């Protein structure tokens, strides 16, 4: 029974890590979040593209309104 539970938990963690750039882009309200999501889903399995998309998601420009 615990083998199935561990398998499901590991699968959820792997998918969450794979989709991390997309989650970051949506959380930061990145202007290119849809493109980041598509590139992440289609090409991030290469890991090189995953790193590029991760950096792209973190590079969102923010306007500071706190002045």
N, C-alpha and C positions, 0 to 999 in steps of 0.2 A: 504494500500500500504506500509506503513512504517513497519507494522508487518512483512511482507516478507523480507524487507531489513534488519531489525534488526536480524531476524532469520538467514539469510545468513551470516551476519557479525559475529554473535556469533558462527556459525558453522565453519567459517574460523579461528577464534581465537582459538577454541577448538582443531581443527585439527593441527594448528600450534603449540600449546602448547604440544600436544601429540607427535608430531614429532620433538620437540626441541632437544632431544639428538642426533637424526640422523642428523639434520641440523648442530649442533655444530660439530659433528664428521667429516662431509664432509667439513665444513668451516675450520677446523683446520688440515685437511689432515691426519686424524688419520689412522694408519696402519690397524686397524681392523674396518674401517668404514662400510664395507659391513655386517659384523657380527653384528655390533651395530644396523644397520638398520633393519636386519631381526629379531633380538631379540626384538627391539623396536616395530615393527609392530605386532609381534605375541603375546608378553607377557606383554607389558607395561600397559595394561588395569588393571593389578593387583595393580598398583601404587607402590608397593614395588619394583618390577622389574624396573619400570620407574625410580625410584630414583637410583637404582644400575646402570642402563644403562646411566643415566645422569652423574654420577660420573665417569664411565668408559670413556665416551666421553670427559670429561674434563681432564682426566689423560694422555693425549697424551704427549709423550716425544718429545721435540724440541731440535734440535741442534742449538746452537748459533754460527752463522757464522760472527757475527759483530766484534769479537775480537778486 
